[in-house]
Each structure stands twice: as structure tokens, then as C-alpha cells.
Amino acid sequence: MCPFSLLLCVHVLSLLVPPSVPLQEVHVSRETIGKISAASKMMQCSAAVDILFLLDGSHSIGKRSFERSKHFAITVCDALDVSPERVRVGAFQFSSAPQLEFPLDLFSTRQEVKAKIKTMVFKGGSTETGLALKYLLCKGFPGGRNASVPQILIVVTDGKSQGQVALPAKQLKESGITVFAVGVQFPRWEELQVLASEPREQHVLFAEQVEDATNGLFSTLGSTAICTVAPPACRVEPHPCERKMLETVREHDGSAPCWRGSPRTNAVLASRCPFYSWRRVFLSQPATCYRTTCPGACDSQPCQNGGTCILKGLDDYHCICPLAFGGDANCAPKLSLECRVDILFLLDSSAGTTLERFLQAKAFVKRFVQSVLDEDSRARVGVAHYSQELVVAVPVGEYQDVPGLLQSLDSIPFSGGATLTGRALRQVAERGFGSAARTGQDRPRKAVVLLTDARSQDKVAGLARRAWAQELLLLGVGSEAVRAELEEITGSPKHVMVYADTQDLFRQISELQRKLCSQRGPGCQAQSLDLVFMLDASASVGPENFAHMQSFMRSCTLQFDVNPDVTQVGLVVYGSQVQTAFGLDTHTTRAAVLRAMSQAPYLGGMGSAGTAFLHIHDKVMTIQRGARPGVPKAVVVLTGGQGAEDAAVPAQKLRNNGISVLVVGVGPVLREALRRLAGPRDSLIHVAAYGDLKYHQDTLIDWICGETKRPVNLCKPSPCMNEGTCVLQNGSYRCTCRDGWEGPHCGNRLLRGDAPKTR
């Protein structure tokens, strides 16, 4: 309680702020934050420069924040090539007065400097920043080389000086000293900007986020040519950021009775006085931060089928894969290259195709090898590259193990030079397969896969014919710019694969596998697919006709490579009830699926196709029941047409969820209900009689294969469980979970007392 005799009653409310609150936030993606952190670890300065740390050791900082200031200084030193000829480092501590900790010429190695900074002892006292700056104006950088080399002053403070700092800071900067103002604890950003050199946005940092602050400091040094700090491929970019200040503000909370005397009447008068409270609040100001990022391993989007790429440094990554794709490091389907083929990858390493495209081509070959080769494969692989001359870097069949082949691929250099594709083709025909060629009945198909993004500087047509005469299968992979030339080289548009970007290039792997093993017959066995058959098992069909449908379904299934990474098959039957005969993830081999199809029950009774479609939507084509994000999905319904009157709307619900629906209607007359059910696209096959189903197999397979090539929405059907929301981003997706749930797919329930994790 406040005494009534007080003129003004003041309440002070303190805001408890955890030390982990970020007071500077760079508003970029999590991937970019990772790149900033990774680039910080790569930066090095080896120029001749004098760097002096001026660390605030006053009571307003406190011992804990002083230790964090020391940690920041040590992290900066990790990127400095300390020696008497190159970078020299010194340090002051200031509070009531400046104190020299060690001069610039005392230590000649990074380890000595870091060890000394670690032993610095917190002084305490008032914050006389201006006095410390005046000392440096008079005395200069102790042990430095004066103006013969750049001079850098790094002031680490909370910006709450008890004296004037503007004039000495201005005089220091006018003398040629570059000043970085680095905030610690809850900094006063206005004073830091007064201390810092121009442009101020590039010279004001926040020490509590040490990797980000180090990156910002060296980004500025690199952009001003004081020293080269990052590899040439890295670049400094502006990013929007926000800086926060913890300020005490006065708020009017009303009024309260108070009493004051009157000098005229010698009386005490009652009145109402204003009533205030004081609160500590965060005030924000927008800013621009300049940070260095370097090309990362995730830039090429290596994770397929909706996998999420996580950087591990700049050169390494790992993929978080959806269900059924975890067996491959890049979430790629494990394809089987069962045909007997010798493959020579021919990589363009000329100046016309650029180093970036050459590295993409090598990554494509590595991905192909990882996806399709195993110990049982009958294929053999070799790699050659060319510019002016052909170089066979890995002879066909030299490596039987995938790791050895991948290691050899890494060592293939970029050559530069002219793009003589024609000469390379002639040399491939003469010696590309060398002594590795097999003869007689064991002779395999020989294939050359040309990867180029540059037009040839010599003629290709006649020399390509030489390769054809050697019975070489020529396949071309390139951008739209070289499509016409690739068609001329390969002899057919069907032998050319064109890609738009890196991710599109990797999607060509299954297409290349199909072209190499084209003798496998019709079908799309190498395409990823979630396929559900829906059979009418009602009394209107009858058991004999149901057996015809089973036989047709098994025959179609023989055209697909059934395994958890390529094609998954499920079966739903409907009649007196709707029943899942087996789900998408129940059987992992084609033989098991065929057996289960033979055992599917005939139900009889009245059937409702609409109810069966809703059953598939809710209980079969879901992520929880084995459907895979990023994989095309199709439902094939075989029916005589009765019971389809209520099915048009449920079928459209499946289509709206990214699931294709094909209707195979059997009977001499095509029912109007089936026409409505088929939808707007050409999704209806009419068969006169159940015994004629076998004559329509190719039509069905062609339709399914066409659907596998349609664009796929990773959020349809949603991979998020428990009513989480799927959000597309950067070729992948994330799940925003409802309260009480967490995890990549919102599958984990939060226990009471658990704090929800930031997503």
C-alpha cells in the first residue's frame, strides 16, 4: 500500500525476459539461416590488418554478458590468420576507465590471442564509452602499424554510455578507423548506430547470435575489399531483419485521491492526481542485414518424392523421406535395371556447357547409379567426358561395386575448351567400350547416354551414323536449347530427354531406365504409382463375371514393378458391404499381390459405388494407410454399372484430392450413370462383355502410364495427420499441427507440460 501523504503513487511493473529472446531476427527461410551459419565457418581473413577489440566491462553489462562478449571475440579470431605480417589482434576492456588487456604486437598466433581473451577478468564500474574512445584518439592502436594497414575497431557494448560518444566516435572514423558496433544483452541500437561506421546497417551487429554476427562482420570486410573472406561462389546479400529494444515506458492508469496544502488558507485540499504504471516492453525497428551465403548441397533439391533436404555444412546434406522411400539416401524409388546392357555415360565438359551444368550431369549419373544398380544387376556402367578429345574416365565394367564407381565419378575433372560432340561420338564408336564388350549369345545391348547443354562446334549427323552402324543405342539428355541437335544425334525424338531445371533432370532417371530396357514390353514398370483397383462384387455382376474381373486385374498387375519404392497396389471390393481386400502397403511383391487378388471375396447383395469411393478416400488412399506423398495415385473401378447412380460426387471428391479415377464399364449398353461417373476427362473404357476385358488391357495400361506423368501436388492427399495443415514450400511441404500435436506429420501427441516446438 502507498501512504496517503505521497503526492504521486507509482507502480513499477518489471517484465521478466528470458535470456534466449532474440533481439535481432533475420527474416529469411530456415534453409538460408543454415547457409549463413555454414558460411560463417568457412570465412577466413589473411590480409594485413590491425583489429582491436574494445569490450564493455561495466556493471550494466554484467559478468554473464561479458563472457558472451569474450565468446564473440574468440569466434571472430577463429577466422583470422593471426601473424605479425598479416592480422594483428589487440584488446581493451573499458568501464569507468579503459584498460589495455594486450597490445596488437604481443601475440603472433591465433591460439595465443584466444587463450588471452579467455583469461580476461570482468572489472565492473560505470559505462564510460566516450572516455575509452578519447583514449584511443590520443594514444592510437597500441602495438599497431598506424595507417600503413587498415585499422578495425570492434566495440562490444550494450550502448548505454554515461557520457557523450558522438564526437569521439566521429573523430575516430574521420581518422580512417573502421568501427563495428556490436550489441550485447539488451542493446540500445541508437547509440550503436552513432558508434558505427557508414553504411551503419553493415557495421551494427548483435553478439548474442554469434555465428550470424561473425558472418555480418566478415561480410562487410569482404565487400569493402579489406580482406577476402569467402570462396568466390559465395555472395553477400541484403536480408530484411528486425531489431528489438527493451525500454521502460510510462502508462496512464487513471487517477487516485491525493491531498495537498494551500499556502493561502493554510488548509489541506483534496483532489485527484494522475496514477501511472511503468512497464518494460519491447520496441521493434526494421533494418537490413547483410550476410554471406554460399551455394549449398540442397540448392539442387536432391531429395525426391517430397523428401525434405537438411544441410549438414555446405557440402553435405541428408533427406527426411516420406514413408516407403527411406531406403534411398535421396528418397528416390529403388528401380531395377534387370536388362542386360552396357551403358557409357558421355559427359560434355567443354566451356560451352559450363562448370555448373557439368556438375549437375555428374550428380545425375551418381543418382542413376545409386537408384538402379545393385549386386544382382545385369547392367554395367562406364563414364567418359569430352571437350576437344574423348577421355574414358571409367571403362565400362571396371567397377562392380557402387561405392567404387561413385568415388571414381567424384574425381572426373571439368576440362573446358571447344565443344566437339561429333568427334566424341566417332571416338566412342571406335573405342568407347574397349575390351569390355561381350560377344556371342551373351552380348548385351550397348547404349551411349550423352549429357550436354551446348551446341556442337563440329558436324554431328554423319558421325552419329557411325555409332548407329556399331549398333549403339544413342540417348540424349539436355535442355530445350539442344533438343533439335540431340534428335539429330539419336535419330529419334523418343530417344531424347529434355529437362527444365535440376530437379526436373533427376526426374528423368526412371525414364532413362525405361528407355534402356525398352524390350521389357508395354507398361510403366519404372514409374512410381499408388494404384487401387475397385471391383464390383454385387449380385448384378455374379460370381462368374467377378472371376473374369479378377483375371483381368491380375493380368494388368503383371505390367507393374510392385515394391514399396515403385508401384503399390491395393484392392477394394463392394457389394452387400464395402471391404478392403488388402491395402496399398499390405503386400510388397508382385507375387504376393497376385495371390491376394485371387483370394478376393465375392460379396453379392446390392452395391453402392459411391460408398466404395468414399471408403477409398477415407480409409485407403491416405498417408496413414500407406499412400506416399509426391507419388501419382489412381483408382480403377470395374463395374457393370448398377449401383453407380450415387457415385459421381464421391468420385469427383477423389479427383479433387489429386487421385485419378478410371471407369471400366462392362455391358452391351453404356449406362448414363457411368458417363457421369467418368468425369470431364477421357476416363472411361466401355467393354461389351466381361469375357472381352482382356482385349482392353493395353488401353488401361496406357491410361495409367499417362496418369503417372501428370504433375503431383505433395499436399494431395494431405500427408498431415490429426487435422494438421499441409503447406507447400520449395518443392517440398511442411505440416502445421493443431494444438496438442507435433512431429513432421503431426503424428506425435504432446504430453501435458511439454512446450510446443517451433515449426
Secondary structure, DSSP 8 states (H G I E B T S, - for coil): ---TT-S--EEEE-----TT--SEEE-S-HHHHHHHHHHHHH--B-SSEEEEEEEE-STTTHHHHHHHHHHHHHHHHTTB-BSSSSEEEEEEEESSSEEEEE-TTS--SHHHHHHHHHT---------HHHHHHHHHHH-STT--GGGS-EEEEEEE-S--SS--HHHHHHHHHTTEEEEEEE-SS--HHHHHHHS-SSGGGTEEETTSHHHHHHHHHHHHHHTTS---S-TT-EEEEEEEEEEEEEEEEEEEEEEEEEEEETTTTEEEEEEEEEEEEEEEEEEEEEEEEEEE---TTTT----TT-EEEESSSS-EEEE--TT-TTSTT--------S-EEEEEEEE-SGGG-HHHHHHHHHHHHHHHHHH--TT---EEEEEEESSSEEEEE-TTS--SHHHHHHHHHT-----S---HHHHHHHHHHHSSGGG---GGG--EEEEEEE--S--SS--HHHHHHHHHTTEEEEEEE-GGGHHHHHHHHSSGGGEEE-SSHHHHHTHHHHHHHHHTGGG-SS-TTS-EEEEEEEE-STTT-HHHHHHHHHHHHHHHTTS-BSTTSEEEEEEEESSSEEEEE-TTT--SHHHHHHHHHT-----S---HHHHHHHHHHHTSSGGGT--TTS-EEEEEEE-STT-TT-HHHHHHHHHTTEEEEEEEESSS--HHHHHHH-SSS-EEEESSGGGGGGGHHHHHHHHHHHHTS---TTSS----TT-EEEEETTEEEEE--TTEESTTS-EE--TT------
